[in-house]
Amino acid sequence: MPKPPTVETTEVVADPANDRRHRRRFTGEYKLRILGLVDACKGRGKVAALLRQEGLYSSQLTDWRKQLRGTPPTDGSHLSVLHALDRVHEANRCGDPAA
């Protein structure tokens, strides 16, 4: 008795229930808050612990700092972001819990 023909497919289709790919998007407020917390970290391993807690990578901090210091948009909206970051830094230096 002959074997039934084997159908070979090379296409791999991911099960949508297991598809975990997504790009996270962070608001400007979140970025400023995290940068402020990182700047307030004192002691060995504190920044790494914060990054693990938030599920972030150090390269993201670098990118966010570059965004803040980058070429300003022509509409002047960068000024509010930079002023907000300055307020966060100042509050962290003074120990103000409102930051």
Contacts in CASP RR format, 6 or more apart in sequence:
PFRMAT RR
TARGET T0000
AUTHOR 0000-0000-0000
METHOD contacts of the structure
MODEL  1
MPKPPTVETTEVVADPANDRRHRRRFTGEYKLRILGLVDACKGRGKVAAL
LRQEGLYSSQLTDWRKQLRGTPPTDGSHLSVLHALDRVHEANRCGDPAA
28 81 0 8 1.000
31 64 0 8 1.000
31 67 0 8 1.000
32 81 0 8 1.000
32 84 0 8 1.000
32 85 0 8 1.000
32 88 0 8 1.000
33 88 0 8 1.000
34 50 0 8 1.000
34 54 0 8 1.000
34 56 0 8 1.000
34 61 0 8 1.000
34 64 0 8 1.000
35 61 0 8 1.000
35 64 0 8 1.000
35 65 0 8 1.000
35 68 0 8 1.000
35 85 0 8 1.000
35 88 0 8 1.000
36 85 0 8 1.000
36 88 0 8 1.000
36 89 0 8 1.000
36 92 0 8 1.000
36 99 0 8 1.000
37 50 0 8 1.000
38 47 0 8 1.000
38 50 0 8 1.000
38 61 0 8 1.000
39 88 0 8 1.000
39 89 0 8 1.000
39 92 0 8 1.000
40 92 0 8 1.000
41 47 0 8 1.000
41 50 0 8 1.000
47 58 0 8 1.000
51 57 0 8 1.000
51 58 0 8 1.000
51 61 0 8 1.000
68 81 0 8 1.000
68 82 0 8 1.000
68 85 0 8 1.000
72 78 0 8 1.000
72 79 0 8 1.000
87 99 0 8 1.000
88 99 0 8 1.000
91 98 0 8 1.000
91 99 0 8 1.000
92 99 0 8 1.000
END
